[in-house]
């Protein structure tokens, strides 16, 4: 997923954070995650989302490097770098985590 890696590199520079590792996996419940060791993991199903939604997920996970919670400070951080995040969040929540049958790997 070179696109996601490029987005992580770009946005980590913009946000002033640095993940320790980036991995990809199949997942049934999450689009991405950030461990306490600042390791980012992304769902392989990201490929079915529009670019702005992939970007939102990258920004969301990078914000967890600074804020390990979903409290007000976390959402302020996401909003600072992506003011339109709520629109993307709604789109992401409406999209199934199962890969589209139209996508062939």
Backbone bond lengths (Angstrom), bond angles and torsions (degrees), N, CA, C in turn:
res aa  C-N    CA-C-N  psi(-1)  N-CA   C-N-CA  omega(-1)  CA-C   N-CA-C  phi
1 X - - - 1.439 - - 1.540 109.68 -
2 X 1.310 115.20 68.06 1.474 119.42 -178.68 1.526 113.85 -56.27
3 X 1.338 117.71 -33.31 1.470 120.30 179.78 1.525 110.26 -60.83
4 X 1.309 117.10 -46.57 1.468 121.00 -178.27 1.528 109.88 -64.57
5 X 1.305 117.35 -41.84 1.466 120.33 178.62 1.528 110.22 -61.24
6 X 1.331 116.61 -43.02 1.469 120.19 178.44 1.523 110.92 -63.55
7 X 1.339 116.94 -42.43 1.471 120.56 178.30 1.528 111.08 -63.35
8 X 1.324 117.11 -41.40 1.470 120.33 178.12 1.525 109.68 -61.84
9 X 1.318 117.17 -44.36 1.469 120.17 179.51 1.527 111.16 -61.36
10 X 1.330 116.50 -47.09 1.469 120.91 -178.95 1.522 111.76 -63.67
11 X 1.331 116.06 -50.60 1.459 119.86 -175.13 1.523 112.58 -73.58
12 X 1.316 118.41 -30.72 1.468 118.42 177.10 1.529 109.63 -66.19
13 X 1.325 117.32 -35.55 1.461 120.87 175.64 1.527 110.33 -65.43
14 X 1.325 116.71 -47.39 1.471 122.19 -179.06 1.537 110.45 -61.54
15 X 1.329 116.27 -42.24 1.464 121.17 -175.39 1.524 112.98 -85.21
16 X 1.314 117.49 -11.22 1.459 120.80 179.12 1.517 114.18 72.96
17 X 1.326 116.69 33.06 1.468 121.79 178.22 1.523 108.38 -127.55
18 X 1.333 115.96 163.92 1.464 119.33 -179.07 1.525 109.96 -141.76
19 X 1.334 116.96 115.14 1.468 118.22 175.08 1.526 110.14 -72.40
20 X 1.319 116.24 152.34 1.463 119.92 -179.93 1.522 111.93 -86.96
21 X 1.346 116.44 -21.63 1.460 120.77 -176.52 1.530 108.47 -161.53
22 X 1.326 116.53 150.52 1.469 121.70 175.26 1.523 107.25 -129.28
23 X 1.327 116.09 125.70 1.462 120.71 177.67 1.521 109.63 -131.09
24 X 1.341 115.23 164.30 1.466 122.14 178.24 1.519 107.94 -130.22
25 X 1.341 114.89 143.04 1.465 119.98 -178.60 1.516 110.06 -154.78
26 X 1.313 115.52 164.34 1.458 120.73 170.69 1.524 106.03 -83.30
27 X 1.300 116.43 134.84 1.467 119.86 178.73 1.524 108.72 -142.31
28 X 1.299 116.20 149.17 1.464 121.11 -179.14 1.518 112.84 -96.34
29 X 1.339 117.47 -20.47 1.461 119.28 -171.49 1.520 115.71 -123.81
30 X 1.313 119.14 -14.73 1.471 120.09 -174.62 1.519 111.61 -131.82
31 X 1.329 114.97 143.29 1.462 121.20 174.00 1.519 110.37 -82.55
32 X 1.326 116.30 -28.92 1.455 120.35 -179.84 1.511 109.32 -166.81
33 X 1.336 114.72 167.78 1.461 119.60 176.38 1.525 109.25 -154.39
34 X 1.338 114.22 160.29 1.456 122.06 177.17 1.526 107.34 -132.89
35 X 1.320 116.21 120.32 1.468 120.33 -178.61 1.530 110.50 -79.70
36 X 1.320 115.61 170.46 1.466 120.02 176.81 1.528 111.62 -64.79
37 X 1.337 116.18 -20.15 1.466 120.70 177.28 1.536 110.92 -91.19
38 X 1.333 116.24 12.26 1.474 123.28 178.77 1.527 113.49 64.91
39 X 1.326 116.19 30.87 1.455 121.75 174.35 1.521 108.21 -90.97
40 X 1.327 116.59 125.97 1.458 121.33 -179.79 1.516 109.91 -96.99
41 X 1.323 115.56 138.71 1.456 121.57 176.02 1.522 107.59 -129.45
42 X 1.326 116.23 134.23 1.462 121.03 -178.04 1.524 110.25 -123.73
43 X 1.318 114.32 145.22 1.455 122.18 178.85 1.529 109.62 -73.76
44 X 1.310 116.49 136.67 1.465 121.11 177.45 1.531 112.19 -62.71
45 X 1.316 117.25 -21.51 1.466 121.22 179.71 1.522 113.50 -73.32
46 X 1.329 117.86 -3.39 1.471 120.37 176.79 1.524 111.56 -54.72
47 X 1.315 116.90 -27.67 1.467 121.54 -176.49 1.522 112.50 -58.64
48 X 1.325 118.49 -22.42 1.463 120.88 -178.80 1.531 113.25 -85.58
49 X 1.334 117.21 -5.39 1.463 121.07 -177.84 1.527 111.77 -92.45
50 X 1.342 116.86 154.16 1.463 119.97 172.64 1.532 110.34 -64.94
51 X 1.317 116.28 155.78 1.465 121.84 -177.14 1.527 112.31 -53.77
52 X 1.335 118.56 -43.02 1.463 119.53 -177.50 1.527 111.69 -64.70
53 X 1.334 117.31 -29.74 1.468 120.09 177.87 1.533 111.10 -75.51
54 X 1.315 116.93 -37.75 1.463 120.38 175.30 1.530 108.87 -62.26
55 X 1.323 115.94 -43.17 1.461 120.96 178.49 1.527 110.44 -60.78
56 X 1.333 117.34 -43.00 1.468 121.01 178.22 1.532 110.62 -58.78
57 X 1.318 117.25 -44.89 1.468 120.17 -178.87 1.525 110.35 -64.03
58 X 1.323 117.02 -40.11 1.472 120.58 177.18 1.528 110.17 -62.18
59 X 1.331 117.49 -48.27 1.471 121.44 179.49 1.533 110.09 -61.54
60 X 1.323 116.66 -42.79 1.468 122.28 179.14 1.530 110.23 -57.46
61 X 1.319 116.91 -49.90 1.467 119.77 -177.98 1.526 111.80 -69.20
62 X 1.317 117.56 -37.45 1.467 119.61 176.52 1.526 111.38 -64.61
63 X 1.323 117.64 -34.13 1.472 120.83 177.23 1.524 111.24 -62.73
64 X 1.336 116.38 -27.25 1.470 120.07 178.11 1.527 112.61 -69.92
65 X 1.317 118.18 -16.11 1.461 119.38 176.42 1.529 109.17 -65.46
66 X 1.320 116.50 -36.40 1.460 121.57 178.44 1.529 112.39 -90.46
67 X 1.322 116.40 -37.24 1.475 122.11 -175.88 1.528 108.90 -123.95
68 X 1.306 117.14 106.26 1.470 122.02 -176.28 1.526 112.45 -84.81
69 X 1.302 117.90 34.13 1.461 122.91 -175.67 1.530 108.25 -152.87
70 X 1.317 116.53 179.80 1.465 122.07 175.39 1.527 110.98 -115.23
71 X 1.306 116.15 35.49 1.460 120.08 179.13 1.520 110.03 -83.19
72 X 1.321 116.25 -178.70 1.471 122.67 -174.02 1.534 113.13 -53.14
73 X 1.314 118.22 -43.86 1.470 121.58 -178.06 1.531 111.05 -62.04
74 X 1.333 116.77 -36.54 1.463 120.54 177.88 1.527 110.00 -62.65
75 X 1.335 117.08 -50.61 1.467 120.84 -177.47 1.526 111.50 -66.95
76 X 1.317 117.70 -31.26 1.470 120.24 174.73 1.529 110.12 -65.21
77 X 1.307 116.87 -38.29 1.459 121.59 177.75 1.531 110.14 -64.51
78 X 1.316 117.35 -48.05 1.472 121.16 178.56 1.524 109.29 -59.36
79 X 1.327 117.05 -45.79 1.458 122.03 -178.89 1.529 112.42 -63.66
80 X 1.322 116.88 -35.12 1.463 120.99 179.21 1.531 111.04 -60.13
81 X 1.322 116.28 -39.84 1.460 120.18 -176.10 1.528 113.34 -96.18
82 X 1.337 116.51 -19.03 1.460 119.93 -179.35 1.533 109.00 -147.04
83 X 1.338 116.36 79.86 1.464 120.14 -176.11 1.535 114.25 -58.52
84 X 1.318 117.56 -24.55 1.465 121.55 -178.95 1.537 112.19 -90.89
85 X 1.334 117.28 17.40 1.456 120.23 -173.06 1.530 113.78 -59.51
86 X 1.331 118.48 -31.02 1.472 120.23 -176.93 1.523 111.80 -64.07
87 X 1.321 116.87 -36.23 1.469 120.69 177.36 1.525 109.60 -64.28
88 X 1.313 116.52 -45.03 1.465 121.02 179.02 1.528 110.95 -65.57
89 X 1.311 116.08 -41.00 1.460 120.45 -179.74 1.529 110.84 -58.92
90 X 1.339 117.38 -41.52 1.465 121.43 178.03 1.530 110.89 -63.45
91 X 1.329 116.56 -43.41 1.471 120.31 179.16 1.522 111.13 -62.49
92 X 1.323 115.88 -42.87 1.462 120.91 -178.87 1.524 110.32 -63.95
93 X 1.320 117.54 -42.41 1.467 121.09 -179.11 1.529 112.15 -65.19
94 X 1.333 116.79 -26.82 1.466 121.01 179.40 1.523 112.86 -83.61
95 X 1.315 117.23 -11.62 1.460 121.69 -176.04 1.517 110.38 -95.21
96 X 1.317 115.80 132.56 1.457 121.32 178.98 1.523 110.51 -67.42
97 X 1.312 116.05 146.18 1.465 120.57 176.83 1.518 111.89 -78.75
98 X 1.308 116.74 -10.68 1.458 119.39 177.63 1.524 109.04 -77.76
99 X 1.323 117.00 136.33 1.473 118.45 178.97 1.519 111.14 -60.34
100 X 1.304 115.48 142.31 1.454 121.09 177.28 1.515 109.25 -62.73
101 X 1.341 116.49 141.71 1.461 119.76 179.50 1.527 110.61 -69.73
102 X 1.328 117.37 -16.57 1.455 120.46 179.25 1.526 111.86 -77.12
103 X 1.320 115.88 -20.56 1.472 119.90 -178.90 1.523 108.27 -84.19
104 X 1.308 116.51 126.50 1.465 120.35 176.51 1.509 109.08 -116.69
105 X 1.311 116.00 135.70 1.463 121.29 179.52 1.500 109.93 -111.13
